[in-house]
Amino acid sequence: MLQVGLERIVRDGAMSFPGQRIGYLSNQASTTREFVHGRVLLQQKYGDRLTCLFSPQHGFFSEKQDNMIESDHTVDAVTGLPIYSLYGEHRRPSAEMFEHLDVLLVDLIDVGTRVYTFLYTMAYCMEMAAKLGKKVVVLDRPNPIGGERIEGNLLRSGCSSFVGLYPLPMRHGLTFAELALLINREFGIGADLEVVKLKGWRRAMLFRDTGFPWVCPSPNMPTPETALVYPGQVIWEGTNVSEGRGTTLPFEFAGAPYWKHSAMIRILDKTELPGCCLRPIVFEPTSGKWAGESCRGFQIHVTNSRTFLPYRTSLALLQAAILLYPEHFQYKQPPYEYEFERLPMDLILGDPEVRSRLEEGRAVREIEESWLDELQAFDHTRKNYFLY
């Protein structure tokens, strides 16, 4: 049976950190199999040495909907501890926040995609810990979309932002602890870093294979199936196309009032899109883009998660929208994730050349070939940090 890092540390008498004060970076999804939250168990174990909590984007209770919707510092009603928001006035922890701790426990649910900001919150904490001589311990959790497949171009340095700080592919195939080990060494953070491994997880496992309950880590990540399509469908955030926010199936839906199914399908048929069915739908978001308007689009049904290529699938959809509807399709303009000048789509894709080639009508498979060498090199590097 799968045990996550949180469950293992609370049972491990050796990890008592005698005499040291402890902080805990988590959100409402940081629970055990029995849905007991980590802060409760850690307070039982460490007593008043658990001194403070930290929360990432979307707030401690994952209640904040979208990007650049900030959460404030607050006091936790359950433990009485301060919760420092790392997605508000600050996205980096301050030295003053870290005065309250000697060891930071990191226990966040990642979804296996470069643009998910929890990774960069962890990285900023590691940087501050390295600067101040604090210890970081990452309590590992499964990569919900598996640890074997990787996909996509690597981030270019000119596209660095809070949705991408490091040259990672869109789908990285690492657990959160493996990511921490990789960025700590490969990108010179140099923090005093320790990890608490998973027990019973294998790289081929998707989240449904683990038997562990899913608690949504962010408000528009309601199921593990959402996570499967997210490495591609997140790109709609950089457009005027609805990514399904304001519906019951965010990211599984995509569309706009100006799309026409038959025309889109004619273009999509030119690209091999394994492991999925793009089912034509009409949906009406209740909030967000096109709220209250009927959008023609598609629901992505993943029929074979082992062969499904989320990034390729969504790039093919994106290219069809660009080529068919030049008078209606628009890129979102800044700001996006606190970047006020650069085009959000370039930050999400991580390379302006990908966008340019899609606009030119270059075949998606041809565009993919341009990054295969660097993807293979990343694959070689990441294997140095495999824990499983």
C-alpha positions as CSV (number, residue, x, y, z in Angstrom):
1,M,0.0,0.0,0.0
2,L,1.2,3.5,-0.9
3,Q,2.6,5.6,1.9
4,V,3.3,9.3,1.3
5,G,6.2,11.2,2.9
6,L,3.9,12.8,5.4
7,E,2.7,9.4,6.7
8,R,6.2,8.1,6.9
9,I,7.7,11.1,8.8
10,V,5.0,11.1,11.5
11,R,5.7,7.5,12.2
12,D,9.5,7.8,12.0
13,G,11.0,8.4,15.5
14,A,14.4,9.2,13.9
15,M,13.1,12.3,12.3
16,S,12.5,14.2,15.5
17,F,14.8,17.2,14.7
18,P,15.6,17.7,18.5
19,G,15.7,21.3,19.6
20,Q,14.8,22.6,16.2
21,R,11.8,24.8,15.2
22,I,9.8,23.5,12.3
23,G,7.8,25.2,9.5
24,Y,5.4,23.5,7.2
25,L,4.6,24.4,3.6
26,S,1.4,22.8,2.6
27,N,-2.2,23.4,1.6
28,Q,-5.6,21.7,2.2
29,A,-4.6,18.7,0.0
30,S,-1.6,17.8,2.3
31,T,-3.4,14.9,4.0
32,T,-2.9,11.3,4.9
33,R,-4.9,8.4,3.4
34,E,-7.4,9.0,6.2
35,F,-7.8,12.7,5.2
36,V,-6.1,13.9,8.4
37,H,-4.2,17.1,7.6
38,G,-0.4,17.2,8.0
39,R,-0.4,20.2,10.3
40,V,-2.5,18.3,12.9
41,L,-0.2,15.3,12.9
42,L,3.0,17.4,12.9
43,Q,1.7,19.5,15.8
44,Q,1.0,16.2,17.7
45,K,4.5,15.0,17.0
46,Y,6.5,18.2,17.5
47,G,4.4,20.2,19.8
48,D,5.2,23.8,20.1
49,R,8.3,23.3,18.0
50,L,5.9,23.5,15.0
51,T,6.0,27.2,14.8
52,C,4.5,28.4,11.5
53,L,2.7,27.3,8.3
54,F,3.2,28.5,4.7
55,S,0.8,28.3,1.8
56,P,1.3,28.4,-2.0
57,Q,-0.8,29.9,-4.9
58,H,-4.6,29.5,-4.4
59,G,-4.4,29.9,-0.6
60,F,-4.1,27.4,2.2
61,F,-7.6,26.0,1.5
62,S,-7.2,26.2,-2.3
63,E,-10.0,28.7,-2.4
64,K,-8.5,31.3,-4.8
65,Q,-9.6,30.6,-8.3
66,D,-7.2,32.1,-10.8
67,N,-3.7,33.6,-11.4
68,M,-2.8,36.9,-9.6
69,I,-5.7,36.4,-7.1
70,E,-3.7,36.7,-3.9
71,S,-4.2,35.3,-0.4
72,D,-3.2,37.1,2.8
73,H,-1.3,36.0,5.9
74,T,-3.6,34.7,8.5
75,V,-3.8,32.6,11.6
76,D,-4.9,28.9,11.4
77,A,-8.0,28.2,13.5
78,V,-7.0,24.6,14.0
79,T,-3.5,24.9,15.3
80,G,-3.3,28.6,16.2
81,L,-0.2,29.0,14.1
82,P,0.5,31.8,11.6
83,I,0.0,31.0,8.0
84,Y,2.4,33.0,5.7
85,S,1.1,33.4,2.2
86,L,3.6,32.9,-0.5
87,Y,1.2,34.1,-3.1
88,G,0.3,37.5,-2.0
89,E,2.5,40.5,-1.2
90,H,5.4,38.0,-1.4
91,R,6.0,35.0,-3.6
92,R,9.4,34.5,-2.0
93,P,9.6,33.9,1.7
94,S,11.3,36.7,3.6
95,A,14.2,36.4,6.0
96,E,11.8,37.5,8.7
97,M,9.4,34.6,8.0
98,F,12.3,32.1,8.2
99,E,13.4,33.5,11.6
100,H,10.6,31.3,13.0
101,L,12.1,28.0,11.8
102,D,15.2,25.9,11.6
103,V,13.7,23.2,9.4
104,L,11.1,23.6,6.6
105,L,9.0,20.6,5.8
106,V,7.6,20.8,2.2
107,D,4.4,18.8,1.5
108,L,2.7,19.9,-1.7
109,I,0.8,18.0,-4.4
110,D,2.4,18.6,-7.8
111,V,0.7,17.7,-11.0
112,G,3.8,16.9,-13.2
113,T,3.7,20.0,-15.3
114,R,6.3,22.7,-15.7
115,V,3.9,25.6,-15.3
116,Y,2.4,24.6,-12.0
117,T,3.6,27.2,-9.6
118,F,4.0,25.1,-6.4
119,L,7.4,24.0,-7.8
120,Y,8.7,27.5,-7.8
121,T,7.3,28.3,-4.4
122,M,9.4,25.3,-3.2
123,A,12.4,26.6,-5.1
124,Y,12.2,30.1,-3.6
125,C,12.0,28.5,-0.2
126,M,15.1,26.4,-0.9
127,E,16.9,29.6,-2.0
128,M,16.1,31.4,1.2
129,A,17.0,28.3,3.2
130,A,20.4,28.1,1.5
131,K,21.0,31.8,2.2
132,L,20.1,31.5,5.9
133,G,21.5,28.1,6.6
134,K,18.1,26.4,7.2
135,K,17.3,22.8,6.4
136,V,14.6,21.8,3.9
137,V,12.9,18.4,4.0
138,V,10.6,17.4,1.1
139,L,7.8,14.9,2.0
140,D,7.3,13.2,-1.3
141,R,4.0,12.4,-3.0
142,P,3.3,10.7,-6.3
143,N,3.5,12.4,-9.7
144,P,-0.2,11.9,-10.6
145,I,0.5,11.6,-14.3
146,G,3.3,9.0,-13.8
147,G,7.1,9.0,-13.7
148,E,7.9,7.5,-17.1
149,R,6.6,9.7,-19.9
150,I,8.1,13.2,-20.6
151,E,7.0,15.6,-23.3
152,G,7.6,19.0,-24.7
153,N,10.2,21.6,-25.3
154,L,12.5,22.9,-22.6
155,L,12.0,26.4,-21.2
156,R,14.2,29.1,-22.8
157,S,15.9,31.6,-20.5
158,G,14.1,34.5,-22.0
159,C,10.8,33.0,-20.9
160,S,11.7,32.6,-17.3
161,S,8.8,33.6,-15.0
162,F,6.8,32.3,-12.0
163,V,5.3,29.7,-14.4
164,G,8.8,28.5,-15.4
165,L,12.1,29.2,-13.7
166,Y,14.2,26.3,-15.1
167,P,14.8,24.5,-18.4
168,L,12.3,21.7,-17.8
169,P,9.9,20.2,-20.4
170,M,6.2,20.7,-20.1
171,R,5.8,17.2,-18.7
172,H,8.8,16.4,-16.5
173,G,8.1,12.9,-15.2
174,L,9.5,13.5,-11.7
175,T,8.1,13.4,-8.2
176,F,8.2,16.6,-6.1
177,A,11.2,15.3,-4.1
178,E,13.0,14.3,-7.3
179,L,12.4,17.8,-8.7
180,A,13.8,19.3,-5.5
181,L,17.0,17.2,-5.8
182,L,17.4,18.1,-9.5
183,I,17.0,21.8,-9.2
184,N,19.0,22.0,-6.0
185,R,22.0,20.6,-7.7
186,E,21.6,21.3,-11.4
187,F,20.7,25.0,-10.9
188,G,23.1,25.7,-8.0
189,I,20.7,26.4,-5.1
190,G,22.8,24.4,-2.7
191,A,20.3,24.0,0.1
192,D,20.7,21.5,2.9
193,L,18.1,19.2,1.5
194,E,16.7,15.9,2.6
195,V,13.7,13.9,1.3
196,V,11.3,11.5,2.8
197,K,10.5,9.0,0.1
198,L,7.3,7.4,-0.9
199,K,6.8,3.7,-0.1
200,G,5.0,1.5,-2.6
201,W,5.1,3.8,-5.6
202,R,6.4,2.8,-9.0
203,R,7.2,5.0,-12.0
204,A,4.5,3.5,-14.2
205,M,1.8,4.3,-11.7
206,L,-0.8,7.0,-12.5
207,F,-2.7,8.4,-9.5
208,R,-5.6,6.1,-9.9
209,D,-3.2,3.1,-9.6
210,T,-2.1,4.2,-6.2
211,G,-5.3,3.7,-4.3
212,F,-4.6,7.0,-2.5
213,P,-7.5,9.4,-2.3
214,W,-7.4,12.5,-4.5
215,V,-7.8,15.9,-2.8
216,C,-7.7,18.7,-5.3
217,P,-4.5,20.8,-4.8
218,S,-6.0,23.8,-6.6
219,P,-9.6,24.7,-7.4
220,N,-9.5,23.8,-11.0
221,M,-7.7,20.5,-10.5
222,P,-10.7,18.5,-9.3
223,T,-9.6,15.0,-10.4
224,P,-6.5,13.1,-11.5
225,E,-8.0,13.0,-15.0
226,T,-7.7,16.8,-15.0
227,A,-4.0,16.5,-14.3
228,L,-3.6,14.1,-17.3
229,V,-4.8,16.7,-19.8
230,Y,-3.3,19.7,-18.0
231,P,0.2,19.6,-19.6
232,G,-1.5,20.6,-22.8
233,Q,-4.7,22.3,-21.9
234,V,-3.0,24.9,-19.7
235,I,-1.9,26.7,-22.8
236,W,-5.4,28.1,-23.3
237,E,-4.7,30.4,-20.3
238,G,-2.7,32.4,-22.8
239,T,-5.6,32.9,-25.2
240,N,-9.2,34.1,-25.5
241,V,-10.3,30.4,-25.7
242,S,-12.0,29.0,-22.7
243,E,-10.1,26.2,-20.9
244,G,-13.3,25.1,-19.2
245,R,-13.0,27.3,-16.1
246,G,-16.5,28.0,-14.9
247,T,-17.6,24.4,-15.9
248,T,-17.6,21.2,-14.0
249,L,-14.7,19.9,-16.1
250,P,-12.0,22.5,-16.2
251,F,-9.1,21.8,-18.7
252,E,-11.0,18.8,-20.0
253,F,-13.1,21.3,-22.0
254,A,-11.8,23.8,-24.5
255,G,-13.6,26.0,-26.9
256,A,-15.0,29.4,-27.9
257,P,-18.1,30.8,-29.6
258,Y,-16.3,31.2,-32.9
259,W,-15.1,27.6,-33.2
260,K,-16.8,25.3,-35.7
261,H,-16.4,21.6,-35.1
262,S,-16.2,20.4,-38.7
263,A,-13.5,22.9,-39.7
264,M,-11.4,22.1,-36.6
265,I,-11.7,18.4,-37.1
266,R,-10.5,18.7,-40.7
267,I,-7.2,20.2,-39.5
268,L,-6.9,18.0,-36.4
269,D,-7.1,14.9,-38.6
270,K,-3.7,15.8,-40.1
271,T,-2.0,15.1,-36.7
272,E,-1.8,11.7,-35.1
273,L,-3.3,12.1,-31.6
274,P,-3.0,8.8,-29.8
275,G,-4.8,7.7,-26.6
276,C,-7.7,10.2,-26.7
277,C,-11.0,11.0,-28.3
278,L,-11.8,14.7,-29.0
279,R,-15.6,14.7,-28.6
280,P,-17.4,17.7,-30.1
281,I,-19.4,19.6,-27.4
282,V,-21.1,22.8,-26.6
283,F,-20.6,24.3,-23.2
284,E,-21.5,27.5,-21.3
285,P,-19.1,28.7,-18.7
286,T,-20.7,30.3,-15.6
287,S,-17.5,32.4,-15.0
288,G,-14.3,33.3,-16.6
289,K,-13.9,33.7,-20.4
290,W,-17.1,33.6,-22.4
291,A,-19.2,33.4,-19.2
292,G,-22.9,32.9,-20.1
293,E,-22.1,32.3,-23.8
294,S,-22.3,29.0,-25.7
295,C,-18.9,27.8,-26.7
296,R,-18.3,25.1,-29.4
297,G,-15.3,23.0,-28.5
298,F,-14.1,19.6,-27.5
299,Q,-13.9,17.4,-24.4
300,I,-10.7,15.4,-24.3
301,H,-11.5,11.9,-23.3
302,V,-8.3,10.0,-22.4
303,T,-8.8,6.5,-23.8
304,N,-5.3,5.2,-23.2
305,S,-3.3,7.1,-20.6
306,R,-0.1,5.2,-21.5
307,T,0.0,6.5,-25.1
308,F,-1.8,9.9,-24.7
309,L,0.3,12.9,-25.5
310,P,-1.4,15.9,-23.8
311,Y,1.0,18.6,-25.1
312,R,0.8,17.4,-28.7
313,T,-3.0,17.2,-28.5
314,S,-3.4,20.7,-27.3
315,L,-0.8,22.2,-29.6
316,A,-2.8,20.7,-32.5
317,L,-6.0,22.3,-31.2
318,L,-4.2,25.6,-30.7
319,Q,-2.8,25.6,-34.3
320,A,-6.2,24.8,-35.7
321,A,-7.7,27.8,-33.8
322,I,-4.9,30.1,-34.9
323,L,-5.1,29.1,-38.6
324,L,-8.9,29.0,-38.9
325,Y,-10.0,32.1,-37.0
326,P,-7.4,34.9,-37.4
327,E,-10.1,37.5,-37.0
328,H,-11.4,36.1,-33.7
329,F,-8.6,34.2,-32.0
330,Q,-6.5,36.4,-29.7
331,Y,-3.6,35.9,-27.4
332,K,-4.1,37.0,-23.8
333,Q,-2.2,40.2,-23.2
334,P,-0.1,40.9,-20.0
335,P,-0.2,40.9,-17.1
336,Y,0.0,37.1,-16.3
337,E,1.6,35.7,-13.2
338,Y,3.2,39.1,-12.3
339,E,4.8,39.5,-15.8
340,F,3.6,42.8,-17.2
341,E,5.4,43.0,-20.6
342,R,6.0,39.6,-22.1
343,L,3.3,37.7,-24.0
344,P,1.7,35.1,-21.6
345,M,1.6,32.5,-24.3
346,D,5.4,32.6,-24.7
347,L,5.8,32.2,-20.9
348,I,3.5,29.2,-20.9
349,L,5.0,27.5,-24.0
350,G,8.5,28.4,-22.8
351,D,9.8,29.2,-26.2
352,P,8.5,31.9,-28.7
353,E,9.7,29.7,-31.6
354,V,7.0,27.2,-30.8
355,R,4.3,29.8,-31.2
356,S,5.8,31.2,-34.3
357,R,6.0,27.8,-36.0
358,L,2.4,27.0,-35.1
359,E,1.4,30.3,-36.7
360,E,3.4,29.5,-39.8
361,G,1.4,26.3,-40.2
362,R,4.3,24.0,-39.6
363,A,3.2,20.4,-38.8
364,V,3.0,19.7,-35.1
365,R,5.1,16.5,-35.5
366,E,7.8,18.6,-37.3
367,I,7.8,21.1,-34.5
368,E,8.2,18.3,-32.0
369,E,11.2,17.0,-33.8
370,S,13.0,20.3,-33.2
371,W,13.2,19.6,-29.4
372,L,13.8,15.9,-29.3
373,D,17.5,16.1,-28.7
374,E,17.2,18.5,-25.8
375,L,14.3,16.4,-24.4
376,Q,16.5,13.3,-24.6
377,A,19.3,15.1,-22.8
378,F,16.9,16.1,-20.0
379,D,15.7,12.5,-19.8
380,H,19.3,11.5,-19.2
381,T,19.8,14.1,-16.5
382,R,16.6,13.4,-14.7
383,K,17.5,9.8,-14.3
384,N,20.3,10.8,-12.0
385,Y,17.7,11.9,-9.5
386,F,15.3,9.0,-9.6
387,L,14.3,7.7,-6.2
388,Y,12.1,4.9,-7.5
